[in-house]
Amino acid sequence: MKVLRITSVYILFGLLLVIVSLLQRAFGFGNYVDTIVYFAIPSVIVGTMFQMYPVLQGIEVRFRVLAYMHMVVFLISLGLFFLGRSFEEVYLASVLIFIAYLLLNSKLWGGQIRLFLGVGSLFYLAGSLMLLTGQNPFLVKHTFTVGFLITVAMGSMYMLVPMLQVERLALSRYLWVHLAFHTFIVVDFLISWSRMSWEHIYVSGLQVIGSVLFFCLVLFLTLRRRESPLKGLNVTVRFFILSLFILVFSLVLGTLSAGAKDFALMKVHIDTLLYGFFVLITVGASLHIIPSINFWIRGGGPKTEKRVIREEVADRVMVLLTGSLLGMVLSEYTREFLRHVFEAVYAFGLLYYMKHAGELTFKT
């Protein structure tokens, strides 16, 4: 099987950008939200899909040169962004390269999960077009986060959770229905932001929460089967479950704030979504993806030892990230010094994980 080492590089680069955003957050330069939403999230998702999208359909990776072309154009747009120059045209070019890769690596029938990834990618394209045309920044950011990130995350977890737990996916026949309703709900949610109607945002936000809760129900029913010979939860699945609790909290907080037109807790909504849900699902997924890529690069045969990131390392990272995130949120309303301490602990947790993941990425 052809594998792309660049997928692991994309994931690590996305986490590096999260650390850069922490520096922006701590020292007040640049826009840390834009750094994560426009660059860290796409780096992780696009990089992962370069490998996962063809594999999901049972085909070999084709036109892999596009992955390297995307990296070059993506980095140019990032450089322009940090220099304060216009980056939107180059950014759109990188997105078009990614969409071309998906089209060239598509089968006519590729399964329901592939459609979650495809629909999420269309929201990515829509968001980049909105960015280029100077649309309402709240609309653009929610297109990236709710449309792109959450839709792709759902598709990815629909695949990974049953696979890692060796369970049958519950209600699998209804995935088409969920995708159809979720897409409609997200489009309505984005329309509400384009109108900047708080009543509409509140109602459509509740619908988004409903879609996420249905997704959580499917995963719960899947894990409840207990048909697997495995004992306990896979470490990746534990990260996923924690990230979903944080996601629901963030969505509820944001939706209730919109309904009440009280935005005192908006930073908590933003930070729990970006530093909680996004980072935890990234670390959790990469605990499986990066060792798997390392395994196939080294031959992937029955005599090839699979190197993994030790579970105790993953457990330490989970404690460091969730504990420091909680501290960052709470210290937002206390002393600034404490907030910086927790930001440093959070960055250390990421660096600690990246050290172990980097060893598997760059040492074959």
HELIX and SHEET records of a PDB file:
HELIX    1   1 ARG A    5  PHE A   27  1                                  23    
HELIX    2   2 TYR A   32  ASP A   34  1                                   3    
HELIX    3   3 THR A   35  ALA A   40  3                                   6    
HELIX    4   4 ILE A   41  LEU A   56  1                                  16    
HELIX    5   5 VAL A   65  PHE A   82  1                                  18    
HELIX    6   6 GLU A   88  LEU A  104  1                                  17    
HELIX    7   7 GLN A  112  LEU A  132  1                                  21    
HELIX    8   8 PRO A  137  HIS A  142  1                                   6    
HELIX    9   9 THR A  143  ILE A  150  3                                   8    
HELIX   10  10 THR A  151  GLN A  165  1                                  15    
HELIX   11  11 SER A  172  TYR A  174  5                                   3    
HELIX   12  12 LEU A  175  ARG A  195  1                                  21    
HELIX   13  13 TRP A  198  ARG A  224  1                                  27    
HELIX   14  14 VAL A  235  ALA A  260  1                                  26    
HELIX   15  15 MET A  266  ASP A  271  1                                   6    
HELIX   16  16 THR A  272  PHE A  278  3                                   7    
HELIX   17  17 VAL A  279  ILE A  297  1                                  19    
HELIX   18  18 GLU A  311  SER A  331  1                                  21    
HELIX   19  19 GLU A  336  PHE A  362  1                                  27    
END                                                                             
